[in-house]
Amino acid sequence: MSPFDTPDAETCGTILTIDLGALVANWRALQAQAGTEAAAVVKANAYGIGIEPAVTALAAAGCRSFFVAHLSEGVRARAVAPDATIYILNGLLPGSCGRYAEHDLSPVLGSPEELREWAGFRAGGARGRPAALHLDTGMNRLGFPAGDGADVVSAFRTEIDAAGIGLVMSHFASSEDEADPANARQMAAFAAIANALPGIPASLKNSSGHFLKDCPSYQLTRPGYALYGGNPTPGRPNPMRAVVGLTSRILQLRDVRAGTQVGYNGRWTAKRDSRLATICLGYADGYPRNASGTDISPGGSAIVDGVVCPFVGTVSMDLVIIDVTDLPSASVKRGDPVTLIGGALDLDAVGAGAKTIGYEILTSLGRRHARRYVGV
């Protein structure tokens, strides 16, 4: 049993199985694909699987650099990876320099104000790990507007030198779409920036960037979603191993006549005499309400005894109803297991069924699941 396992499955409605061996295998595969060092993006509680177990497993496998979104996440990662470099992607909030130094964390500086504040902090004699410099090449979200990369670097050369920059980075907006011309524009813009900062390691590739033609790996890559089993190559076979599986159990079975309305507000109507199963899962467990199956639109699915069964009616807080009519009635009984993520229902398929993306499914995984960590 892993020290990160949660209470006995008999006390929970669902079981979330997390394969840390597959997580490590995905990291190694991406590092081999890049041919350079791969970091690990472990923000959003390591995409829902848990910062502490994810960082512990990856650090033991040799991962030396991690990226999180918030300072609080960095503190958690530092507790289990005392020697790693840990970058905080969301940047430097005013007055927070001391907290970064206290926990030996590296801010990702994305504006002139952040750069000047960090440079001034360092100039006052403060010590700490080198920061990263984020230049925006097309996302228009965080980061210095790049413009001409050489001009940006020239304009802030004094502050960059004073800040102790250890990494320069940018972020793709559309790397999962190989045909998007924005990719080439961003690669060219970032190349100008990297050339203007010789001797400073650079990072551009995200998960899908590892599979983007002609994209340089530079000195560090930053995979996230692909580490956790998401497909970085949409429309093509997934090269990554599955990391998470989610199962529940049947609480109750009932037969309904054609024309019967089901669930809150009767949004699904049986088109035939049907056999329905209610399972232990709901939006309180992080499964989106948009997965509801209605008369207007299909929703999510579950697998029972190898058969994919659609959700019917509204996903409620704690319960989902599925249509098991196509299974032999004798093969389905109260207490039987139901797969919500796994097999044919990979992350991207589950995301599509919930009218969202696999990223949201992962990062929304609730705290009520019994968690089982395997592969370590």
DRENZALUM-779288 format. One record per atom (N, C-alpha, C): residue in one letter; x, y, z. Coordinates in steps of 0.05 Angstrom, whole numbers, padded with zeros to 5 digits, always signed. Layout:
% DRENZALUM-779288
aXYZ ...
This chain:
% DRENZALUM-779288
m+00017-00024+00000 m+00000+00000+00000 m+00018+00025+00000 s+00010+00044-00017 s+00025+00069-00018 s+00018+00087+00006 p+00038+00102+00016 p+00032+00121+00038 p+00012+00143+00030 f+00007+00146+00004 f-00011+00166-00005 f-00039+00156-00009 d-00044+00130-00005 d-00071+00119-00008 d-00090+00132+00012 t-00115+00134+00005 t-00136+00145+00022 t-00153+00123+00033 p-00174+00130+00049 p-00188+00109+00064 p-00200+00086+00048 d-00207+00066+00062 d-00216+00041+00050 d-00239+00046+00030 a-00238+00032+00007 a-00257+00036-00014 a-00286+00031-00006 e-00290+00015+00015 e-00317+00009+00024 e-00331+00033+00035 t-00315+00053+00043 t-00327+00077+00055 t-00332+00099+00034 c-00324+00095+00009 c-00326+00115-00012 c-00343+00104-00035 g-00354+00123-00050 g-00371+00115-00072 g-00355+00108-00097 t-00331+00119-00099 t-00315+00115-00123 t-00286+00109-00115 i-00272+00096-00134 i-00244+00090-00130 i-00228+00103-00153 l-00209+00120-00146 l-00191+00131-00166 l-00164+00117-00164 t-00157+00103-00185 t-00132+00089-00186 t-00112+00105-00202 i-00088+00110-00190 i-00068+00127-00202 i-00042+00111-00205 d-00034+00107-00230 d-00010+00091-00236 d+00014+00109-00238 l+00029+00110-00216 l+00053+00127-00216 l+00075+00116-00233 g+00075+00090-00237 g+00094+00078-00256 g+00089+00088-00284 a+00064+00090-00292 a+00057+00100-00318 a+00064+00130-00321 l+00060+00145-00299 l+00068+00173-00299 l+00098+00176-00305 v+00114+00160-00291 v+00143+00161-00295 v+00151+00152-00323 a+00138+00131-00333 a+00143+00121-00360 a+00137+00143-00381 n+00115+00158-00376 n+00108+00179-00395 n+00129+00201-00394 w+00139+00208-00371 w+00159+00229-00368 w+00185+00220-00383 r+00192+00195-00379 r+00217+00185-00392 r+00213+00185-00422 a+00190+00177-00432 a+00185+00176-00460 a+00186+00204-00473 l+00175+00224-00459 l+00176+00251-00469 l+00204+00263-00468 q+00219+00256-00448 q+00247+00265-00447 q+00263+00253-00470 a+00258+00227-00475 a+00272+00214-00498 a+00263+00227-00524 q+00238+00233-00527 q+00227+00245-00551 q+00241+00272-00556 a+00245+00287-00534 a+00256+00314-00537 a+00287+00313-00541 g+00299+00293-00529 g+00328+00291-00531 g+00343+00311-00513 t+00329+00321-00493 t+00340+00340-00474 t+00326+00337-00448 e+00332+00353-00428 e+00319+00350-00402 e+00290+00357-00404 a+00273+00341-00391 a+00244+00347-00389 a+00238+00353-00360 a+00225+00375-00356 a+00214+00382-00330 a+00187+00367-00327 a+00172+00373-00305 a+00145+00363-00302 a+00128+00385-00292 v+00106+00390-00306 v+00086+00410-00297 v+00067+00396-00278 v+00067+00404-00252 v+00051+00391-00232 v+00032+00411-00218 k+00023+00431-00234 k+00004+00450-00223 k-00023+00436-00220 a-00042+00451-00208 a-00069+00440-00204 a-00069+00413-00190 n-00053+00412-00168 n-00050+00387-00153 n-00041+00364-00171 a-00020+00370-00188 a-00010+00351-00207 a-00033+00340-00225 y-00047+00360-00237 y-00070+00353-00254 y-00090+00335-00241 g-00093+00337-00214 g-00113+00322-00200 g-00103+00297-00186 i-00079+00288-00193 i-00070+00262-00181 i-00055+00265-00154 g-00049+00290-00147 g-00035+00295-00121 g-00006+00304-00125 i+00000+00328-00116 i+00027+00339-00119 i+00047+00321-00105 e+00042+00314-00080 e+00062+00299-00065 e+00069+00272-00077 p+00050+00255-00084 p+00057+00230-00096 p+00070+00233-00124 a+00060+00252-00140 a+00071+00256-00167 a+00100+00266-00165 v+00105+00286-00149 v+00132+00297-00147 v+00151+00277-00135 t+00142+00263-00115 t+00159+00242-00103 t+00167+00221-00123 a+00148+00211-00139 a+00155+00190-00159 a+00173+00201-00181 l+00167+00225-00191 l+00183+00236-00213 l+00211+00244-00203 a+00213+00255-00180 a+00240+00262-00169 a+00257+00237-00165 a+00244+00215-00155 a+00259+00190-00152 a+00268+00179-00178 a+00254+00185-00200 a+00261+00176-00227 a+00282+00193-00240 g+00288+00216-00228 g+00309+00234-00239 g+00300+00261-00249 c+00274+00267-00246 c+00264+00293-00255 c+00276+00314-00236 r+00288+00335-00247 r+00301+00355-00231 r+00287+00382-00230 s+00267+00386-00247 s+00254+00412-00249 s+00224+00408-00250 f+00210+00425-00236 f+00180+00424-00235 f+00169+00452-00238 f+00144+00452-00250 f+00130+00477-00253 f+00103+00475-00240 v+00095+00495-00224 v+00069+00496-00212 v+00057+00524-00218 a+00032+00528-00211 a+00019+00554-00217 a+00022+00573-00194 h+00019+00564-00169 h+00017+00582-00146 h+00040+00577-00127 l+00046+00597-00112 l+00067+00595-00091 l+00060+00573-00071 s+00035+00570-00064 s+00027+00549-00045 s+00033+00522-00056 e+00029+00518-00082 e+00036+00492-00094 e+00066+00487-00094 g+00081+00509-00098 g+00110+00506-00096 g+00120+00497-00069 v+00107+00508-00048 v+00115+00500-00021 v+00110+00470-00017 r+00087+00460-00027 r+00081+00431-00025 r+00102+00415-00040 a+00108+00423-00064 a+00128+00408-00080 a+00155+00408-00067 r+00163+00431-00055 r+00189+00433-00042 r+00191+00414-00019 a+00169+00409-00005 a+00170+00391+00018 a+00178+00363+00011 v+00173+00354-00013 v+00179+00327-00021 v+00202+00326-00042 a+00211+00349-00051 a+00233+00350-00070 a+00253+00372-00062 p+00268+00367-00041 p+00285+00388-00029 p+00307+00398-00047 d+00315+00383-00067 d+00337+00391-00084 d+00328+00401-00112 a+00303+00399-00118 a+00293+00406-00145 a+00292+00436-00149 t+00292+00444-00175 t+00285+00471-00183 t+00255+00472-00187 i+00242+00491-00174 i+00213+00492-00175 i+00205+00520-00184 y+00192+00522-00207 y+00184+00548-00218 y+00154+00553-00213 i+00147+00578-00207 i+00120+00586-00202 i+00110+00601-00227 l+00093+00589-00243 l+00085+00599-00269 l+00069+00625-00268 n+00053+00629-00247 n+00036+00652-00247 n+00049+00678-00238 g+00076+00676-00234 g+00091+00701-00231 g+00093+00710-00202 l+00101+00735-00200 l+00109+00747-00174 l+00088+00767-00166 l+00073+00760-00145 l+00054+00780-00134 l+00069+00801-00118 p+00060+00825-00117 p+00074+00847-00103 p+00080+00839-00074 g+00105+00843-00066 g+00113+00839-00038 g+00119+00810-00031 s+00119+00792-00050 s+00122+00763-00044 s+00150+00752-00047 c+00170+00769-00053 c+00197+00759-00059 c+00208+00743-00035 g+00203+00753-00011 g+00214+00739+00012 g+00203+00711+00015 r+00178+00706+00007 r+00167+00679+00009 r+00181+00660-00010 y+00187+00671-00034 y+00202+00654-00053 y+00229+00646-00042 a+00243+00665-00030 a+00270+00660-00019 a+00267+00640+00004 e+00247+00644+00021 e+00243+00627+00044 e+00241+00597+00036 h+00227+00592+00014 h+00222+00564+00006 h+00239+00556-00018 d+00259+00573-00025 d+00278+00566-00046 d+00263+00560-00073 l+00245+00578-00079 l+00228+00575-00103 l+00236+00596-00124 s+00230+00591-00149 s+00238+00608-00171 s+00213+00620-00184 p+00209+00647-00183 p+00187+00659-00197 p+00191+00659-00227 v+00169+00657-00242 v+00170+00662-00271 v+00161+00691-00275 l+00180+00708-00283 l+00175+00736-00285 l+00164+00743-00312 g+00140+00756-00313 g+00127+00760-00338 g+00119+00789-00344 s+00131+00808-00330 s+00125+00836-00335 s+00148+00853-00325 p+00150+00877-00336 p+00172+00895-00326 p+00170+00900-00296 e+00146+00902-00285 e+00143+00907-00257 e+00154+00883-00240 e+00147+00859-00249 e+00157+00835-00234 e+00188+00834-00236 l+00198+00838-00260 l+00227+00837-00264 l+00241+00857-00247 r+00231+00882-00246 r+00244+00903-00230 r+00243+00896-00200 e+00220+00886-00191 e+00217+00879-00162 e+00236+00857-00155 w+00239+00836-00171 w+00257+00814-00165 w+00286+00823-00167 a+00292+00840-00187 a+00320+00849-00189 a+00327+00867-00165 g+00309+00883-00156 g+00314+00899-00132 g+00318+00883-00107 f+00302+00862-00105 f+00304+00843-00082 f+00332+00830-00082 r+00340+00821-00105 r+00367+00808-00107 r+00389+00828-00103 a+00385+00853-00112 a+00406+00873-00109 a+00410+00880-00080 g+00390+00876-00063 g+00392+00881-00035 g+00407+00860-00020 g+00418+00841-00034 g+00434+00820-00021 g+00419+00794-00016 a+00393+00792-00024 a+00378+00768-00020 a+00389+00746-00038 r+00388+00722-00028 r+00397+00699-00044 r+00373+00681-00050 g+00376+00665-00070 g+00355+00647-00078 g+00361+00635-00105 r+00345+00617-00113 r+00349+00604-00139 r+00343+00624-00162 p+00355+00620-00185 p+00350+00638-00208 p+00321+00637-00216 a+00311+00660-00225 a+00283+00662-00235 a+00282+00654-00264 a+00258+00651-00275 a+00254+00648-00303 a+00242+00673-00315 l+00248+00679-00340 l+00237+00702-00354 l+00218+00692-00375 h+00193+00702-00374 h+00172+00692-00392 h+00166+00714-00412 l+00170+00708-00437 l+00163+00727-00459 l+00140+00715-00475 d+00120+00732-00479 d+00096+00723-00493 d+00101+00725-00523 t+00097+00703-00537 t+00101+00702-00566 t+00075+00698-00581 g+00052+00700-00568 g+00027+00697-00582 g+00003+00689-00566 m+00007+00682-00541 m-00016+00675-00524 m-00032+00699-00514 n-00017+00721-00510 n-00030+00746-00499 n-00044+00741-00473 r-00030+00728-00455 r-00041+00721-00429 r-00022+00732-00407 l+00000+00718-00403 l+00021+00727-00385 l+00047+00730-00401 g+00066+00744-00390 g+00092+00746-00403 g+00096+00774-00416 f+00122+00781-00419 f+00129+00806-00433 f+00119+00804-00462 p+00105+00824-00472 p+00100+00824-00501 p+00126+00823-00516 a+00130+00804-00533 a+00157+00799-00544 a+00164+00820-00565 g+00146+00826-00583 g+00153+00844-00605 g+00178+00833-00619 d+00197+00849-00622 d+00224+00840-00631 d+00239+00831-00606 g+00244+00806-00604 g+00257+00794-00580 g+00282+00808-00572 a+00299+00815-00592 a+00324+00828-00586 a+00319+00855-00574 d+00299+00870-00583 d+00293+00896-00572 d+00284+00894-00543 v+00268+00874-00536 v+00258+00870-00509 v+00282+00864-00491 v+00299+00846-00499 v+00322+00839-00483 v+00340+00864-00479 s+00344+00879-00500 s+00362+00903-00498 s+00350+00923-00479 a+00323+00927-00480 a+00311+00947-00464 a+00312+00940-00434 f+00314+00914-00427 f+00314+00906-00399 f+00339+00891-00392 r+00361+00896-00406 r+00386+00882-00402 r+00396+00885-00373 t+00395+00909-00363 t+00405+00914-00336 t+00389+00899-00315 e+00363+00900-00317 e+00346+00885-00298 e+00349+00855-00301 i+00352+00845-00326 i+00356+00817-00330 i+00381+00807-00317 d+00403+00822-00320 d+00428+00815-00307 d+00426+00815-00277 a+00412+00836-00266 a+00410+00838-00237 a+00392+00817-00225 a+00372+00808-00241 a+00352+00789-00231 a+00363+00760-00228 g+00385+00754-00242 g+00395+00727-00240 g+00377+00707-00255 i+00373+00712-00280 i+00355+00695-00296 i+00368+00668-00303 g+00354+00646-00296 g+00365+00620-00302 g+00351+00605-00324 l+00329+00617-00335 l+00313+00604-00356 l+00297+00626-00370 v+00296+00624-00397 v+00278+00641-00412 v+00258+00622-00426 m+00232+00630-00426 m+00212+00612-00435 m+00189+00627-00448 s+00174+00613-00464 s+00148+00622-00475 s+00129+00598-00476 h+00105+00604-00484 h+00084+00583-00484 h+00068+00582-00509 f+00065+00559-00521 f+00049+00555-00545 f+00020+00560-00540 a+00006+00571-00560 a-00023+00575-00559 a-00038+00552-00573 s-00025+00539-00593 s-00040+00520-00610 s-00023+00497-00618 s-00004+00487-00602 s+00014+00467-00611 s+00001+00440-00616 e-00023+00436-00605 e-00037+00411-00611 e-00048+00410-00639 d-00049+00433-00653 d-00058+00435-00680 d-00034+00440-00698 e-00024+00419-00711 e+00001+00422-00727 e-00003+00441-00750 a-00027+00444-00760 a-00032+00461-00783 a-00035+00491-00776 d-00036+00498-00751 d-00040+00526-00744 d-00014+00542-00750 p-00016+00562-00767 p+00008+00578-00773 p+00019+00593-00749 a+00004+00596-00728 a+00014+00609-00704 a+00038+00595-00692 n+00040+00569-00696 n+00063+00554-00685 n+00089+00564-00697 a+00090+00566-00723 a+00114+00575-00736 a+00121+00604-00728 r+00101+00621-00725 r+00106+00648-00716 r+00118+00649-00688 q+00107+00632-00671 q+00117+00632-00643 q+00145+00620-00642 m+00151+00600-00658 m+00178+00588-00658 m+00198+00609-00667 a+00191+00624-00688 a+00209+00644-00698 a+00214+00666-00678 a+00192+00675-00665 a+00195+00697-00645 a+00212+00687-00622 f+00208+00663-00614 f+00223+00653-00590 f+00253+00649-00598 a+00258+00640-00622 a+00286+00636-00631 a+00301+00663-00629 a+00288+00685-00636 a+00301+00711-00634 a+00307+00718-00605 i+00289+00711-00587 i+00293+00716-00559 i+00316+00699-00548 a+00315+00673-00554 a+00337+00656-00544 a+00364+00664-00554 n+00365+00673-00579 n+00390+00682-00591 n+00400+00708-00577 a+00382+00724-00568 a+00390+00749-00554 a+00399+00744-00526 l+00395+00720-00516 l+00403+00713-00488 l+00421+00689-00488 p+00444+00690-00502 p+00461+00667-00503 p+00471+00659-00476 g+00473+00633-00471 g+00483+00624-00445 g+00461+00619-00425 i+00437+00629-00430 i+00414+00624-00412 i+00397+00602-00424 p+00392+00580-00409 p+00376+00558-00419 p+00348+00568-00427 a+00337+00555-00447 a+00311+00563-00459 a+00291+00540-00458 s+00265+00547-00458 s+00244+00527-00457 s+00220+00536-00472 l+00211+00520-00491 l+00187+00527-00507 l+00167+00504-00508 k+00176+00479-00510 k+00158+00456-00515 k+00141+00451-00491 n+00115+00449-00496 n+00096+00438-00477 n+00090+00409-00486 s+00069+00397-00476 s+00064+00369-00483 s+00063+00364-00513 s+00045+00379-00527 s+00041+00375-00555 s+00066+00385-00571 g+00080+00404-00560 g+00104+00414-00573 g+00125+00392-00578 h+00125+00371-00561 h+00143+00349-00565 h+00139+00335-00592 f+00115+00337-00603 f+00108+00323-00628 f+00104+00343-00651 l+00112+00368-00647 l+00108+00389-00667 l+00133+00390-00685 k+00128+00387-00711 k+00150+00386-00730 k+00167+00411-00729 d+00193+00407-00730 d+00213+00429-00731 d+00214+00446-00706 c+00203+00437-00684 c+00204+00453-00659 c+00229+00445-00644 p+00246+00465-00639 p+00271+00459-00623 p+00264+00451-00594 s+00280+00434-00583 s+00276+00426-00555 s+00289+00445-00536 y+00309+00460-00545 y+00325+00477-00528 y+00336+00461-00504 q+00339+00473-00481 q+00352+00459-00459 q+00332+00446-00440 l+00306+00454-00441 l+00287+00443-00422 l+00259+00443-00435 t+00244+00422-00432 t+00216+00421-00441 t+00198+00420-00417 r+00172+00426-00421 r+00153+00428-00399 r+00128+00413-00404 p+00129+00386-00405 p+00104+00371-00409 p+00086+00372-00385 g+00060+00373-00390 g+00040+00372-00369 g+00019+00350-00375 y-00001+00357-00390 y-00024+00338-00395 y-00015+00311-00404 a+00005+00309-00422 a+00014+00284-00432 a+00025+00266-00410 l+00038+00278-00390 l+00049+00262-00368 l+00027+00245-00355 y+00003+00256-00354 y-00019+00243-00340 y-00037+00225-00357 g-00027+00221-00382 g-00041+00203-00400 g-00059+00216-00421 g-00060+00243-00421 g-00075+00257-00441 g-00061+00255-00468 n-00077+00256-00489 n-00065+00253-00516 n-00054+00279-00526 p-00028+00281-00530 p-00016+00306-00540 p-00018+00309-00571 t-00029+00288-00584 t-00031+00288-00613 t-00060+00282-00621 p-00078+00301-00616 p-00107+00296-00622 p-00111+00287-00651 g-00128+00268-00654 g-00134+00257-00681 g-00116+00234-00689 r-00095+00229-00672 r-00077+00207-00677 r-00077+00189-00653 p-00066+00165-00655 p-00065+00147-00631 p-00049+00160-00609 n-00058+00156-00585 n-00045+00168-00562 n-00019+00153-00555 p+00004+00168-00556 p+00029+00154-00550 p+00035+00151-00520 m+00017+00161-00503 m+00022+00160-00475 m+00007+00137-00461 r+00018+00129-00438 r+00005+00108-00423 r-00016+00121-00405 a-00038+00106-00400 a-00059+00115-00382 a-00049+00116-00354 v-00055+00138-00340 v-00046+00141-00312 v-00069+00139-00292 v-00093+00148-00300 v-00115+00147-00281 v-00138+00128-00290 g-00151+00117-00271 g-00175+00101-00276 g-00195+00107-00254 l-00220+00110-00261 l-00241+00116-00242 l-00264+00096-00244 t-00271+00084-00221 t-00292+00065-00221 t-00312+00072-00199 s-00337+00063-00203 s-00358+00066-00183 s-00373+00040-00181 r-00396+00040-00168 r-00412+00016-00165 r-00441+00022-00169 i-00456+00002-00177 i-00485+00005-00180 i-00499+00004-00153 l-00515+00025-00148 l-00530+00026-00123 l-00557+00013-00125 q-00570+00017-00149 q-00597+00008-00152 q-00603+00004-00181 l-00620-00016-00187 l-00630-00021-00214 l-00660-00018-00215 r-00670-00008-00237 r-00699-00006-00240 r-00707-00008-00270 d-00731-00018-00274 d-00742-00020-00301 d-00762+00002-00305 v-00761+00016-00328 v-00780+00037-00333 v-00793+00032-00360 r-00817+00042-00364 r-00832+00040-00389 r-00824+00061-00409 a-00827+00056-00434 a-00823+00076-00455 a-00840+00100-00448 g-00828+00124-00451 g-00842+00149-00445 g-00837+00159-00417 t-00824+00144-00400 t-00817+00153-00373 t-00796+00174-00373 q-00800+00196-00358 q-00780+00216-00356 q-00762+00210-00332 v-00736+00217-00335 v-00716+00208-00316 v-00699+00232-00307 g-00694+00233-00280 g-00675+00252-00269 g-00688+00280-00265 y-00672+00298-00253 y-00682+00325-00248 y-00694+00337-00273 n-00717+00349-00270 n-00732+00363-00291 n-00739+00346-00315 g-00736+00319-00312 g-00745+00301-00333 g-00733+00306-00360 r-00707+00312-00361 r-00694+00320-00385 r-00688+00297-00404 w-00690+00272-00395 w-00687+00249-00413 w-00712+00232-00411 t-00721+00223-00434 t-00745+00207-00436 t-00738+00180-00449 a-00747+00158-00436 a-00741+00132-00447 a-00755+00128-00473 k-00741+00120-00493 k-00752+00116-00520 k-00763+00087-00523 r-00756+00070-00504 r-00764+00042-00504 r-00766+00033-00474 d-00777+00010-00470 d-00776-00001-00443 d-00746-00004-00436 s-00738+00006-00413 s-00710+00007-00407 s-00703-00003-00379 r-00678-00011-00376 r-00668-00019-00350 r-00646+00001-00343 l-00649+00015-00320 l-00631+00036-00312 l-00616+00029-00287 a-00592+00038-00285 a-00576+00034-00261 a-00567+00061-00250 t-00570+00065-00224 t-00560+00089-00211 t-00533+00083-00198 i-00513+00100-00203 i-00486+00095-00194 i-00477+00118-00175 c-00457+00111-00159 c-00446+00129-00139 c-00426+00148-00152 l-00436+00170-00163 l-00419+00190-00176 l-00436+00215-00181 g-00423+00238-00178 g-00438+00262-00184 g-00419+00286-00188 y-00431+00309-00191 y-00413+00332-00196 y-00397+00340-00171 a-00406+00331-00147 a-00391+00335-00123 a-00365+00319-00123 d-00364+00299-00141 d-00339+00283-00144 d-00322+00294-00167 g-00330+00316-00178 g-00314+00328-00200 g-00322+00320-00227 y-00344+00305-00230 y-00353+00296-00257 y-00372+00317-00267 p-00367+00331-00289 p-00382+00354-00297 p-00412+00349-00302 r-00428+00368-00293 r-00457+00366-00298 r-00463+00367-00328 n-00445+00378-00344 n-00448+00378-00373 n-00448+00351-00385 a-00441+00330-00369 a-00442+00303-00380 a-00470+00291-00379 s-00490+00307-00371 s-00518+00298-00370 s-00527+00289-00397 g-00542+00267-00398 g-00554+00257-00423 g-00583+00266-00425 t-00590+00280-00445 t-00617+00291-00447 t-00631+00283-00473 d-00656+00290-00477 d-00670+00284-00502 d-00657+00300-00525 i-00644+00322-00519 i-00633+00338-00540 i-00604+00331-00546 s-00589+00322-00526 s-00560+00318-00530 s-00551+00294-00513 p-00535+00276-00525 p-00523+00254-00509 p-00502+00266-00490 g-00495+00250-00470 g-00475+00260-00451 g-00453+00240-00447 g-00446+00235-00422 g-00424+00217-00416 g-00432+00188-00418 s-00413+00171-00411 s-00417+00142-00413 s-00402+00128-00391 a-00410+00104-00385 a-00396+00086-00367 a-00394+00059-00380 i-00376+00043-00370 i-00372+00015-00380 i-00381-00004-00358 v-00400-00021-00365 v-00409-00042-00347 v-00406-00069-00361 d-00390-00087-00349 d-00386-00113-00361 d-00377-00112-00390 g-00360-00092-00396 g-00349-00090-00423 g-00366-00074-00442 v-00390-00066-00434 v-00408-00052-00452 v-00410-00022-00445 v-00407-00005-00465 v-00409+00024-00460 v-00439+00031-00457 c-00445+00043-00434 c-00473+00050-00428 c-00476+00080-00424 p-00495+00093-00438 p-00497+00122-00436 p-00510+00132-00410 f-00501+00156-00402 f-00515+00170-00381 f-00542+00179-00390 v-00562+00177-00372 v-00588+00187-00379 v-00598+00205-00356 g-00609+00228-00364 g-00618+00247-00344 g-00595+00265-00335 t-00601+00282-00317 t-00582+00302-00307 t-00563+00290-00287 v-00537+00296-00290 v-00517+00289-00270 v-00523+00305-00245 s-00529+00291-00223 s-00536+00306-00199 s-00511+00306-00180 m-00515+00317-00156 m-00492+00321-00139 m-00477+00296-00132 d-00492+00274-00127 d-00479+00250-00117 d-00485+00225-00134 l-00502+00228-00154 l-00512+00205-00169 l-00514+00210-00199 v-00510+00188-00214 v-00514+00188-00243 v-00530+00163-00250 i-00548+00166-00269 i-00564+00143-00279 i-00553+00135-00306 i-00549+00110-00310 i-00540+00100-00336 i-00559+00079-00347 d-00560+00077-00373 d-00578+00058-00387 d-00564+00032-00392 v-00572+00011-00379 v-00559-00016-00381 v-00578-00035-00396 t-00596-00025-00412 t-00616-00041-00425 t-00603-00061-00444 d-00581-00054-00456 d-00568-00072-00476 d-00552-00094-00464 l-00550-00095-00438 l-00537-00118-00425 l-00557-00139-00417 p-00550-00164-00417 p-00569-00184-00407 p-00576-00178-00378 s-00601-00178-00371 s-00610-00170-00344 s-00596-00186-00323 a-00591-00211-00328 a-00578-00229-00308 a-00549-00221-00303 s-00537-00206-00321 s-00508-00200-00318 s-00503-00174-00303 v-00525-00160-00295 v-00521-00135-00281 v-00536-00137-00254 k-00522-00130-00232 k-00534-00132-00206 k-00524-00109-00188 r-00538-00104-00167 r-00531-00084-00148 r-00503-00090-00137 g-00486-00069-00136 g-00459-00072-00126 g-00438-00077-00147 d-00447-00082-00172 d-00428-00087-00194 d-00410-00062-00199 p-00385-00067-00207 p-00368-00044-00214 p-00375-00031-00240 v-00369-00005-00242 v-00374+00011-00265 v-00350+00027-00271 t-00340+00027-00296 t-00317+00043-00303 t-00325+00070-00314 l-00314+00091-00303 l-00319+00118-00313 l-00296+00130-00329 i-00271+00122-00321 i-00247+00129-00336 i-00231+00104-00338 g-00225+00096-00363 g-00209+00071-00367 g-00218+00057-00392 g-00201+00041-00403 g-00208+00026-00427 g-00216+00045-00450 a-00239+00040-00462 a-00248+00056-00484 a-00254+00085-00476 l-00258+00089-00450 l-00264+00115-00440 l-00239+00128-00429 d-00221+00137-00448 d-00197+00150-00439 d-00204+00179-00432 l-00184+00194-00423 l-00190+00221-00414 l-00203+00239-00435 d-00193+00236-00460 d-00204+00253-00481 d-00232+00246-00488 a-00238+00220-00488 a-00265+00211-00493 a-00284+00220-00471 v-00275+00218-00447 v-00292+00227-00424 v-00297+00257-00426 g-00276+00272-00433 g-00279+00301-00436 g-00299+00308-00458 a-00297+00294-00481 a-00316+00299-00502 a-00345+00293-00494 g-00349+00271-00479 g-00376+00264-00470 g-00387+00284-00451 a-00369+00298-00437 a-00378+00319-00418 a-00378+00347-00430 k-00374+00348-00457 k-00373+00373-00471 k-00352+00392-00461 t-00329+00380-00454 t-00306+00395-00445 t-00281+00382-00455 i-00259+00385-00441 i-00234+00373-00449 i-00223+00355-00426 g-00205+00337-00434 g-00194+00318-00414 g-00179+00333-00391 y-00168+00356-00398 y-00154+00372-00377 y-00173+00378-00354 e-00198+00386-00361 e-00217+00394-00340 e-00226+00369-00324 i-00229+00347-00337 i-00236+00322-00323 i-00214+00316-00302 l-00189+00316-00311 l-00167+00310-00292 l-00166+00328-00269 t-00166+00354-00275 t-00161+00374-00253 t-00185+00377-00235 s-00208+00366-00243 s-00232+00368-00226 s-00237+00343-00208 l-00220+00324-00210 l-00224+00299-00195 l-00227+00306-00165 g-00249+00298-00154 g-00256+00307-00127 g-00242+00292-00105 r-00246+00302-00081 r-00233+00291-00057 r-00247+00267-00046 r-00272+00261-00055 r-00287+00240-00043 r-00278+00212-00053 h-00263+00212-00075 h-00254+00186-00085 h-00235+00172-00065 a-00237+00146-00062 a-00216+00131-00050 a-00193+00130-00070 r-00169+00138-00062 r-00147+00139-00080 r-00128+00116-00076 r-00121+00102-00097 r-00103+00079-00096 r-00080+00085-00115 y-00056+00087-00103 y-00032+00092-00119 y-00017+00065-00124 v-00013+00060-00150 v+00000+00035-00158 v+00024+00041-00175 g+00040+00021-00181 g+00063+00024-00199 g+00087+00035-00186 v+00089+00035-00159 v+00112+00044-00145 v+00121+00024-00125 
